Amino acid sequence: MKFKELKLILKRLFKEYVKKHIKKIFLALFLSLIVAGSTAGIAWLLDPAVKKIFIEKNEVFAWSIPLLIVLAFSSKGVSLYFARINIIRVGEEVAGELQKKIAKNILLSDIETLDNRHSGKYISNVMFDTKHVQNLVSTGVLNLMKDSFSVIALVSLMFYQNWKLALFALMMMPLAASLAKSLGKRMGKATSKAGESSGNLASFLTEIFKGSKMIRIYQKEDQENKKAQEVIEDLVEKNIKIGSVLIRATPIMEALTGFMIAGFIIFSGKLIASEELGVNNFFSFLAAMMLAYQPIRSLATINIAAYQGAAAFERVSKIIDKRINIKENSSLPILKIEKSEIKFKNVGFKYDATNEKAIKEINFTIKGNTMAAFVGHSGAGKSTIMNLLPRFYDPQEGVIEIDNQNIKNVSLKSLRKNLSMVSQDVILFDDTVKNNIAYARENSSLDEIEKACKYAAADDFIKKLPQGYNTIIGENGIRLSGGQKQRISIARAILKESSIILLDEATSSLDADSEETVQNAILNLTKNKTTLVIAHRLSTIHKADVIFVIKEGKIRNFGNHDFLIENCDEYKSLYKKQLN
């Protein structure tokens, strides 16, 4: 990262996130001035302390100066405490705002954006990168203010004591600054690589959690453990790189300090011998120089935090700045449902990651309160058609209408309000059964939830759970069977009372007994509703009003079951394969 880029990133960080906390920063600034003044006061007090106590042996000063030194240290400590508390709050609030924006972006982003980015990367951005930004805003800003003022106060005192010695002491500063600039650039690169490795680890851990059963059944524990060791070792190496870059300056800085002190002693000796410098001045100057050492060292390395924070903020900004194509527009009219008739007019769609169109020239009309099924081999385009209706994606070609209203020209909220979806991959939260079902409609009464569950054939098994409807079902309903999870999903859809139902292979992963139960629940769900079904088992959709046969992204034929058996070889072949 070039210095010009660094400036632009830090400028944006300040303008968009830090500036709003300017009052707190000014308070920390004022407190930093007190810290600097107290630090310089401690060094200055050594001059009269040596002269009045040790040389002149003044009894009054023997107790008053130590008292003043205690007060100076106390003032420094209290001011530094409140300055840190204040600026830490700013850093945490900035990091929190970034985390909220990332979370909002995840919730509002186009489905395709999320599909193309692993969840582990987002976790890394939230946890790893925002931490570096927080460190820059809190620790970096505070150190910049506190140490700058302390150095100015102490250097001023050094010039007051003896300008020749002060110039000598400052000779090493340009070299330290040059060293820090080089380290800062390297630290930025190392931090970026560590951020990537952190994301890889988060992704890997997510995968092994989800695939724990598969890993064990295929006896791949050793293989996955080896991968884990490699991923963790990579992160460890990246973090070691950060640490090594950070401490690389230590021996050089210590050597510079040694040369500075040695030269200072030699030069001071000559000045004392020539009576240009008193012994009391010497000790006061030495104290000022030693007290200045830490803030000078801190300032010399502060750009490391700047490069780290800027690199992290740049990665976070890429997520926050990601354009959301499909989003709510409150100025658009509300979707008005009359018949729930669905039309696809010459619809074509291509995923960004592929060259071929997923669907091409799709034309059909589904009448209101009827069931339409889509069949075909895997990859034919069935799920794509289903995902276009709730606008998870937008087609590049053609128009989709509900009751003659272009779904792009109505509010997204009103569109999705009238749609419910039940898929084979049921999503449940680590919460109670009641809350998982009520997710469909806020403020639903227990009576309404129980009624929906009765229609979904779920009420009986729910009441047998340890706490009934208040039973915590675990992450993604881990404590429930596949059929039970599916029935809760159906109950949730029933409670929503949508006009249009989307069924994405809702029974494909169930056994025969569970399928029959769930199928009966689906009949209750879809009664007097416009229903679109993706069917894995063709036996479940032979009563559909219309069945569309999809092949290579196109509708090859359509009609009811009997018609297709007689007139469509593709459908007939699919049906016979399942019978056998």
C-alpha positions in Angstrom: 0.0 0.0 0.0 1.4 3.4 -1.1 1.4 6.4 1.3 -1.1 8.2 -1.0 -3.5 5.3 -0.8 -3.0 5.2 3.0 -3.9 8.8 3.3 -7.1 8.3 1.3 -8.2 5.3 3.3 -7.6 7.1 6.6 -9.3 10.2 5.4 -12.4 8.2 4.6 -12.3 6.4 7.9 -12.2 9.7 9.7 -14.8 11.4 7.6 -17.4 8.6 7.7 -16.8 6.9 11.1 -14.5 8.9 13.5 -15.6 12.5 12.9 -19.0 11.9 14.6 -17.1 11.1 17.8 -15.1 14.3 17.6 -16.3 15.6 21.1 -14.9 12.5 22.8 -11.7 12.8 20.8 -11.3 16.5 21.9 -11.8 15.4 25.5 -9.1 12.8 25.1 -7.0 15.5 23.4 -7.4 17.8 26.4 -6.5 15.0 28.8 -3.5 14.1 26.7 -2.3 17.7 27.2 -2.5 17.2 31.0 -0.6 13.9 30.6 2.1 15.7 28.6 2.3 18.6 31.0 2.6 16.2 34.0 5.3 14.2 32.3 7.4 17.3 31.6 6.7 18.6 35.1 8.2 15.4 36.6 11.4 15.9 34.6 11.5 19.6 35.4 11.1 19.0 39.1 14.3 17.0 39.2 16.3 20.2 38.6 15.2 22.0 41.8 15.2 18.6 43.6 18.9 18.0 43.0 19.8 21.7 43.6 17.7 22.4 46.7 17.7 19.1 48.4 21.1 17.5 47.6 23.3 20.6 47.1 21.7 23.3 49.2 20.0 20.8 51.6 16.8 22.9 51.9 14.4 21.2 54.4 11.3 22.9 52.9 12.0 21.6 49.4 12.9 18.2 50.9 9.2 17.3 51.4 7.5 19.8 49.0 9.2 18.6 45.8 8.6 14.9 46.4 4.9 15.8 47.1 4.7 17.7 43.8 6.3 14.7 42.0 3.6 12.5 43.5 0.9 14.9 42.4 2.4 15.1 38.9 2.4 11.3 38.6 -1.1 11.1 40.0 -2.4 13.7 37.6 -0.7 11.8 34.7 -2.3 8.5 35.8 -5.8 9.8 36.3 -5.8 11.8 33.0 -4.3 8.9 31.1 -7.0 6.6 32.5 -9.9 8.8 31.5 -8.3 9.5 28.1 -8.0 5.8 27.4 -11.5 5.0 28.6 -12.9 7.7 26.3 -10.9 6.8 23.2 -11.4 3.1 23.7 -15.2 3.8 23.6 -14.7 5.6 20.3 -12.7 2.7 18.8 -15.3 0.1 20.0 -18.2 2.2 18.6 -16.5 2.6 15.2 -15.8 -1.2 15.1 -19.4 -1.9 16.2 -20.7 0.4 13.4 -18.6 -1.5 10.9 -19.7 -4.9 12.2 -23.4 -3.7 12.0 -22.9 -2.6 8.4 -21.3 -5.9 7.5 -24.2 -7.8 9.1 -26.7 -5.5 7.3 -24.9 -6.1 4.0 -25.1 -9.9 4.5 -28.8 -9.6 5.2 -29.5 -7.3 2.2 -27.0 -8.6 -0.3 -28.1 -10.3 -3.5 -28.2 -14.1 -3.0 -25.6 -14.4 -5.8 -23.2 -12.2 -3.9 -23.5 -14.5 -0.9 -23.3 -17.6 -3.0 -19.9 -16.4 -4.4 -18.4 -15.7 -1.0 -17.7 -18.2 1.7 -19.2 -17.5 5.1 -15.8 -17.8 6.7 -14.6 -14.7 4.9 -17.4 -12.7 6.4 -16.6 -14.0 9.8 -13.0 -13.0 9.4 -14.1 -9.5 8.3 -16.3 -9.1 11.3 -13.9 -10.5 13.9 -10.3 -10.0 12.5 -10.4 -6.8 10.4 -12.7 -4.7 12.6 -10.4 -5.5 15.5 -7.5 -3.9 13.6 -9.6 -0.8 12.8 -10.6 -0.6 16.4 -7.0 -0.8 17.5 -6.1 2.0 15.0 -8.9 4.3 16.2 -8.4 3.7 19.9 -4.8 2.9 20.6 -3.4 4.6 17.5 -5.2 7.9 17.9 -4.6 8.1 21.7 -0.9 7.3 21.3 -0.6 9.8 18.6 -2.1 12.6 20.7 -0.5 11.6 24.0 2.9 10.8 22.7 3.1 13.8 20.4 2.2 16.3 23.2 4.6 14.5 25.6 7.5 14.7 23.1 6.8 18.3 22.4 6.7 19.2 26.1 9.8 17.1 27.0 11.8 18.4 24.0 10.8 21.9 24.9 12.1 21.3 28.4 15.3 19.8 26.9 15.9 22.9 24.9 15.2 25.1 28.0 17.9 23.1 29.9 20.5 23.1 27.1 19.9 23.6 23.4 23.2 21.9 22.4 22.2 18.7 24.2 18.7 18.9 22.8 19.9 19.0 19.2 22.2 16.1 19.9 19.3 14.1 21.4 17.2 14.7 18.3 19.8 13.6 15.8 18.5 10.0 15.9 14.8 10.8 15.2 14.9 10.9 11.3 16.5 7.4 11.3 13.8 6.1 13.6 11.0 7.6 11.5 12.5 6.1 8.3 12.7 2.7 9.9 9.1 2.9 11.1 7.8 3.8 7.7 9.4 0.8 6.1 8.0 -1.5 8.9 4.6 0.0 8.5 4.3 -1.0 4.8 5.5 -4.5 5.6 3.1 -4.8 8.5 0.2 -3.8 6.2 1.1 -6.6 3.8 1.5 -9.2 6.6 -1.8 -8.2 8.1 -3.6 -8.7 4.8 -2.2 -12.2 4.4 -3.1 -13.0 8.0 -6.6 -11.8 7.4 -7.0 -14.2 4.4 -5.6 -17.1 6.5 -8.0 -16.2 9.3 -10.9 -16.3 6.8 -9.7 -19.7 5.5 -9.7 -21.1 9.0 -13.2 -19.8 9.7 -14.4 -21.3 6.5 -12.8 -24.6 7.3 -14.3 -24.8 10.8 -17.7 -23.9 9.4 -17.4 -26.8 6.9 -16.3 -29.4 9.4 -19.2 -28.4 11.8 -21.7 -28.9 9.0 -20.1 -32.0 7.7 -19.3 -33.7 11.0 -21.5 -36.8 10.3 -20.2 -37.2 6.8 -16.6 -37.0 8.0 -17.2 -39.7 10.5 -19.2 -42.1 8.3 -16.4 -41.9 5.6 -13.7 -42.2 8.3 -12.0 -39.0 7.2 -11.1 -37.7 10.6 -7.4 -38.0 10.0 -7.6 -36.4 6.6 -9.6 -33.4 7.9 -7.4 -33.2 10.9 -4.4 -32.9 8.6 -6.1 -30.1 6.7 -6.9 -28.4 10.0 -3.3 -28.6 11.0 -2.2 -27.1 7.7 -4.7 -24.2 7.8 -3.9 -23.4 11.4 -0.1 -23.6 10.8 -0.6 -21.2 7.9 -2.4 -18.8 10.2 0.3 -19.2 12.9 3.0 -18.5 10.3 1.2 -15.4 9.2 0.8 -14.2 12.7 4.5 -14.9 13.5 5.3 -12.9 10.4 3.3 -10.0 11.9 5.1 -10.4 15.2 8.5 -10.6 13.7 7.9 -7.5 11.6 6.7 -5.7 14.6 9.8 -6.5 16.8 12.2 -6.1 13.9 12.7 -2.6 15.0 13.5 -3.5 18.6 17.3 -4.2 18.3 17.8 -1.2 16.0 15.9 1.1 18.3 17.7 -0.2 21.4 21.1 0.2 19.6 20.1 3.8 18.7 19.1 4.4 22.3 22.5 3.1 23.5 24.4 5.3 21.1 22.3 8.3 22.1 22.9 7.8 25.8 26.6 7.1 25.4 27.0 10.2 23.3 24.9 12.1 25.7 27.1 11.2 28.7 30.3 12.1 26.8 28.9 15.4 25.6 27.3 16.3 29.0 30.7 15.6 30.7 32.3 18.2 28.5 29.6 20.7 29.1 29.7 20.2 32.9 33.5 20.5 32.8 33.2 23.8 30.9 30.5 24.9 33.4 27.9 25.3 30.6 25.8 22.7 32.3 25.1 22.2 36.0 24.7 18.8 37.7 21.1 19.6 38.5 20.5 20.5 34.9 22.1 17.2 33.8 19.7 15.1 35.9 16.7 17.0 34.8 17.7 16.8 31.2 18.5 13.1 31.5 15.0 12.5 33.0 13.4 14.4 30.2 15.3 12.5 27.6 14.5 9.1 29.2 10.8 10.0 29.6 10.8 11.1 25.9 12.3 7.8 24.8 9.0 5.8 25.1 6.7 8.2 23.4 9.3 8.8 20.6 9.5 5.0 20.2 5.8 4.7 20.2 5.4 7.5 17.5 8.1 5.9 15.4 6.0 2.7 15.2 2.5 4.3 15.1 2.4 4.0 11.3 2.4 0.2 11.8 -1.0 0.5 13.4 -2.0 2.9 10.6 -1.1 0.5 7.8 -2.6 -2.5 9.7 -5.9 -0.6 10.3 -6.0 0.9 6.8 -5.5 -2.5 5.2 -8.3 -4.0 7.3 -10.6 -1.1 6.7 -10.0 -1.4 3.0 -11.2 -5.1 3.1 -14.2 -4.2 5.2 -15.1 -1.3 2.9 -15.2 -3.7 -0.1 -18.1 -5.5 1.6 -19.9 -2.4 2.8 -19.5 -0.7 -0.6 -20.8 -3.8 -2.5 -23.6 -2.6 -4.7 -27.0 -4.2 -3.8 -28.9 -4.6 -7.0 -32.1 -6.2 -5.6 -33.3 -4.0 -2.7 -36.4 -2.4 -1.3 -37.7 0.8 -3.0 -40.4 2.3 -0.8 -41.6 4.5 -3.7 -42.8 1.5 -5.7 -46.5 0.5 -5.4 -47.6 -2.5 -3.3 -48.3 -5.8 -5.1 -52.0 -6.2 -5.3 -53.1 -9.9 -5.2 -56.4 -10.8 -6.9 -56.0 -14.2 -8.6 -52.3 -15.0 -7.9 -51.7 -15.7 -11.5 -48.1 -16.0 -12.5 -46.6 -15.3 -15.9 -43.1 -15.7 -17.3 -42.6 -13.9 -20.5 -39.5 -14.8 -22.6 -37.4 -15.0 -19.4 -33.7 -15.7 -19.6 -31.1 -15.8 -16.9 -27.3 -16.5 -16.5 -25.3 -16.8 -13.3 -22.2 -14.6 -13.1 -20.0 -17.6 -12.5 -21.0 -19.4 -15.7 -21.0 -18.7 -19.4 -24.1 -20.6 -20.3 -27.6 -19.4 -19.6 -29.3 -21.4 -16.8 -32.7 -20.8 -18.5 -33.7 -19.5 -21.9 -36.9 -18.2 -23.5 -39.1 -19.4 -20.6 -42.8 -18.7 -21.3 -45.7 -19.9 -19.2 -48.8 -18.9 -17.4 -49.9 -20.5 -14.1 -53.5 -19.7 -13.2 -54.4 -18.7 -9.8 -55.2 -21.3 -7.1 -53.6 -24.1 -9.2 -50.6 -26.3 -8.7 -47.7 -26.2 -11.3 -44.8 -28.6 -11.1 -41.4 -28.4 -12.7 -39.5 -31.6 -13.5 -36.2 -32.4 -15.2 -32.8 -33.7 -14.6 -30.4 -31.9 -12.1 -29.1 -28.7 -13.6 -32.0 -28.3 -16.0 -33.1 -24.9 -14.6 -35.9 -25.8 -12.2 -34.5 -24.1 -9.1 -33.5 -21.1 -11.1 -37.1 -20.5 -12.2 -38.2 -20.9 -8.5 -35.6 -18.4 -7.3 -36.6 -15.7 -9.8 -40.1 -15.4 -8.5 -39.1 -14.0 -5.0 -36.4 -12.0 -6.7 -33.5 -13.8 -5.1 -32.1 -13.1 -8.6 -33.3 -10.9 -11.4 -33.5 -12.2 -15.0 -31.3 -10.5 -17.6 -34.1 -11.1 -20.2 -37.9 -11.0 -20.1 -40.5 -10.1 -17.6 -42.1 -11.9 -14.6 -45.6 -10.9 -13.6 -48.1 -11.7 -10.8 -51.6 -10.6 -11.7 -50.3 -8.6 -14.6 -47.9 -6.6 -12.4 -44.2 -6.7 -13.2 -42.5 -7.9 -10.0 -39.7 -5.5 -10.6 -42.2 -2.6 -10.5 -43.7 -3.4 -7.1 -42.1 -3.1 -3.6 -39.9 -6.0 -2.7 -41.5 -6.3 0.7 -45.0 -6.6 -0.6 -43.8 -9.2 -3.2 -42.2 -11.5 -0.6 -45.0 -11.0 1.8 -47.2 -12.9 -0.6 -44.7 -15.8 -1.0 -43.9 -18.7 1.3 -41.2 -21.3 0.6 -40.6 -24.8 1.8 -37.5 -26.5 0.7 -35.6 -29.8 1.3 -33.0 -27.8 3.2 -35.0 -26.6 6.2 -33.5 -23.7 8.1 -34.3 -23.6 11.8 -32.8 -21.5 14.5 -31.3 -22.5 17.9 -34.5 -21.4 19.6 -37.8 -22.7 20.8 -40.2 -24.5 18.5 -42.7 -21.7 19.1 -40.3 -19.0 18.1 -39.2 -20.9 15.0 -42.8 -21.1 13.7 -43.7 -17.6 14.8 -40.8 -16.3 12.7 -43.2 -16.2 9.8 -45.5 -13.7 11.5 -44.6 -11.5 14.5 -46.9 -11.3 17.5 -48.7 -14.6 16.6 -50.6 -16.1 19.5 -50.0 -19.6 20.8 -53.4 -20.6 19.6 -52.6 -19.5 16.0 -49.3 -21.3 16.1 -50.9 -24.5 17.4 -53.6 -24.3 14.7 -50.9 -24.0 12.0 -49.1 -27.0 13.5 -52.3 -29.1 13.5 -52.7 -28.4 9.8 -49.0 -29.3 9.3 -49.4 -32.6 11.3 -46.8 -31.3 13.7 -48.8 -30.6 16.9 -48.7 -34.2 18.2 -45.0 -34.7 18.1 -44.3 -31.1 19.4 -46.4 -31.7 22.5 -44.4 -34.8 23.2 -41.1 -32.8 23.3 -39.7 -32.2 26.8 -41.0 -28.6 27.1 -43.5 -28.8 24.2 -43.6 -25.6 22.2 -41.0 -24.1 24.5 -38.4 -26.8 23.7 -35.1 -25.5 22.4 -34.4 -27.5 19.2 -30.7 -26.8 18.8 -28.7 -25.4 15.9 -30.7 -25.9 12.7 -33.1 -28.3 14.6 -30.4 -30.9 15.3 -32.6 -32.5 18.0 -35.4 -33.2 15.4 -35.8 -35.7 12.7 -36.0 -34.7 9.0 -39.7 -35.2 8.9 -40.3 -33.2 12.1 -38.2 -30.3 10.8 -40.1 -30.3 7.5 -43.4 -30.2 9.3 -42.3 -27.2 11.4 -41.2 -25.5 8.2 -44.7 -26.2 6.7 -46.3 -24.9 9.9 -44.3 -21.7 9.5 -45.4 -21.3 5.9 -49.1 -22.0 6.9 -48.9 -19.3 9.7 -47.7 -16.7 7.1 -50.9 -17.2 5.1 -49.3 -16.3 1.7 -51.1 -16.4 -1.6 -48.3 -18.2 -3.4 -46.4 -21.3 -2.2 -43.0 -22.4 -3.4 -42.1 -26.0 -2.8 -38.5 -26.9 -3.6 -38.2 -30.7 -3.4 -39.8 -30.5 0.0 -40.1 -34.3 0.4 -37.0 -35.6 -1.5 -35.0 -36.5 1.6 -37.7 -38.2 3.6 -38.6 -41.8 4.1 -41.9 -43.2 2.8 -43.8 -42.8 6.1 -42.5 -39.3 6.7 -43.2 -38.4 3.1 -46.8 -39.4 3.4 -47.3 -37.3 6.6 -45.5 -34.3 5.1 -47.4 -34.7 1.8 -50.7 -34.5 3.7 -49.4 -31.4 5.5 -48.5 -29.9 2.2 -52.0 -30.5 0.9 -53.3 -28.4 3.8 -50.7 -25.7 3.1 -51.4 -25.4 -0.6 -55.2 -25.6 -0.5 -56.7 -22.7 -2.5 -53.2 -21.3 -3.1 -51.1 -20.9 -6.3 -48.4 -23.4 -5.9 -45.1 -24.0 -7.7 -43.4 -27.3 -7.0 -40.0 -28.7 -7.9 -40.5 -32.5 -7.6 -37.8 -35.1 -7.1 -40.4 -37.8 -6.8 -42.8 -37.6 -9.7 -45.4 -39.6 -7.8 -45.9 -36.6 -5.6 -47.0 -34.3 -8.4 -49.1 -36.5 -10.7 -52.2 -34.6 -9.5 -50.7 -31.2 -10.4 -52.8 -29.0 -12.7 -49.9 -28.5 -15.1 -46.4 -30.0 -15.2 -43.5 -28.3 -17.0 -40.7 -30.5 -18.4 -37.5 -28.6 -18.3 -34.4 -29.6 -20.2 -31.2 -27.6 -20.7 -32.9 -24.4 -19.5 -35.9 -24.7 -21.8 -39.5 -25.9 -21.5 -39.7 -29.0 -23.7 -43.3 -29.8 -23.0 -46.1 -29.2 -20.5 -49.5 -30.5 -19.5 -51.0 -32.8 -16.9 -49.6 -36.1 -15.9 -51.7 -38.2 -18.3 -51.0 -35.9 -21.2 -47.2 -36.0 -20.7 -47.2 -39.8 -20.3 -48.7 -40.0 -23.7 -47.0 -37.2 -25.5 -43.6 -36.4 -23.9 -40.8 -39.0 -24.1 -38.6 -37.0 -21.6 -41.3 -37.1 -18.9 -42.2 -40.7 -19.7 -38.6 -41.7 -19.3 -38.2 -39.9 -16.0 -41.4 -41.5 -14.7 -40.5 -45.0 -15.7 -37.0 -44.7 -14.1 -38.6 -43.9 -10.8 -41.0 -46.8 -11.0 -38.1 -49.1 -11.5 
